[in-house]
Amino acid sequence: MPLPDDRSGDAVHDPYAVTLDTLRTTFRSGRTHGLDWRREQLQALRRMMSEHREALSAAASQDIGKPRPEAELAEVFTVVQEVDALLDNLERWTGSRKVRLPLTFQPATARLQHRPKGVLLVIGPWNYPVQLLLSPLAGALAAGNTVLLKPSEVAPAVSSLVADLVPRYLDPEAVAVVEGGAAEATALLAHRFDHVVFTGSQRVGRIVMRAAAEHLTPVTLELGGKSPVFVDASVHLRTVAQRLVWGKFLNVGQTCVAPDYVMVTPEVHDALVDELRRAIRAAFGRDPRRSSDYGRVVNDLHFDRLLGLLEGTDPVIGGEHERSERYLAPTVVTGVGLDHALMQEEIFGPVLPVLRVAGVTEALEVVEANPHPLSFYVFSEDAQVRSRFEEESLSGALAFNLPVAHQSAPGLPFGGVGGSGFGRYHGEHSIQEFSHERPVLSKPLRPDTLAMLYPPSTRWKRLVNDRVLTRLMGVRKDA
Ligand code: NAD
C-alpha cells in the first residue's frame, strides 16, 4: 500500500487520500470481484492466523490481560473457523439465485446476483481486538470488496501486529490498515466508503452513523447493551451456574454478549447464588487474583467506572479489588433495584446483579424497559416458558441454556436489533451484508408481450386488459 506522500495535492492535507484512492482503483479494476482472488485472500488470511497464532494471542493477552488459552480460542480460532466456513461455501453463497416471475412478465427470466459493494471501512473495538476486526474482514473479502481496517487504539499490541502482518499476507492494494483512535477514525469517516462496519459503544455508534449519513453510506452497527438472563426452578442449577460463570467472567465480563444481569424466580434465588459461589470457586480457586484463567479490567478508566457502579452495594460474592493491577474479583450483587446504576447501563465487567422476579411476565417487563438487548439467555426446561420468551421478546439473539456461544457459530447471523445495533454478519450473512443483492431481469424483444401496455389506450386494449386484471384479482382459492 503506497504511503501518504506529496504526489497528490490532497495527500498533503489528507493523509488517507492516497490509500483510499488505491483501494478504490483496485476495486474498480475488477480484480477483487473474481472468486479466485477472493479464495486466495481467504487462504492467505487463514495462513496469517495459523502462522501467527501465538503472536496474535500473546498480543491480545498483553493488551487486555486475557488468559492465553482464552485468547487462542476467542481471537484466533474463531476467525479461522469463520474463514473455513466462507472457503467451504464461497461459490454457493456468492452465486446468483433464480426468482420466479408472475405470468404478466412472461416470457422473461430473473435472478438475484451478489455484487460487491466497493470500499469497506471496518472499525474495531478493544475487547476482542483480533476477532472483531478480522471476522468482518473475512466476510468483506469473500464478498469481493476492498477493505480499510481501523483497529482499536486501546489494544495497541494487536493494532501494530495486524498493521505489520496484513500487508505481508493480503493484497496490499486491496486491504489497508490505519492505526489510531478517535481523531484518525473521524478523519477516515469524512471520506466516502461504500459500507462501514462498526463494533463498539452506542455513543460512538451514533457518531459513526451520523458521519456515514453525509455520504448516504450504509452501516453495520455492532453495539452493546444489557443482555439479560432468566432462570427458573425447572433447571439443573449447578450446570446453569457453571455456564453463567463461564460466560460472564470470560474476558472478565468485557464481552458484548456477556450475561449482564440475572433474573431468577424467588424459590431458587438463594440456591442459584450458592451455586454461583461454588462455580466461581471451582473455576478460579479461593483467590481468583492468582488464577491464570482470570483476566484483568482493560484500563483505569473502566476499573474506576466499575467501582463506581458497585458503590453502596454489598456484594454477596467477590467485590475484592486491587487497583494497581486492575483486578476486580468475580462479583455477584443481589437486591439491587431497577433504578440502581448497575441496572441503568451496560456493566461490561465482572459484576453480576441477581434480581428476584415473580416469573416470565415480570422478567419480560424488566427487559422491555431497556432497549432491545444483543442477546437474551433463558435457562428453563419448561416448553411453555421458552415459547413465551420466543413469542413475546425481541433481541439480537435468543439462546436457551447456553450463554455467549451462539456468537461463534458461522451459520448463525450475529447482530443486534434496536439499541443493540443493526445489520448482521458471519458466514453467508456476511456475504449478504457486504454485497448488494441485485435483481437481474431479462426479457426477449420478440414476441413483444408489452404491446398491450403501450399508449394509446384503445378500446380493445382496455377491454382485454380489464379482462386479464379481473381474472388476476378474482377470488383466491384459499381466501
Ligand atoms: P468504543 O465505541 O469506545 O470504540 C470502538 C472503536 O471506535 C475504536 O476503534 C475507537 O478508536 C473508535 N472511536 C472512538 N471514538 C470515535 C469517534 N469519535 N469517531 C469514530 N470512531 C471512534 O468501544 P470499545 O470501548 O472499544 O468497545 C466496547 C463497546 O463495544 C461495548 O459497548 C461493547 O458492548 C461493544 N461491543 C459490541 C460488540 C458487538 O459485536 N455487538 C462486540 C464487542 C464490543
Boltz pocket constraint, residues with backbone or C-beta under 6 A from the ligand:
constraints:
  - pocket:
      binder: B
      contacts: [[A, 123], [A, 124], [A, 125], [A, 126], [A, 127], [A, 128], [A, 132], [A, 150], [A, 151], [A, 152], [A, 153], [A, 154], [A, 180], [A, 181], [A, 182], [A, 185], [A, 186], [A, 199], [A, 200], [A, 201], [A, 202], [A, 203], [A, 204], [A, 205], [A, 207], [A, 208], [A, 221], [A, 222], [A, 223], [A, 224], [A, 225], [A, 255], [A, 256], [A, 346], [A, 348], [A, 374], [A, 416], [A, 420], [A, 421]]
      max_distance: 6.0
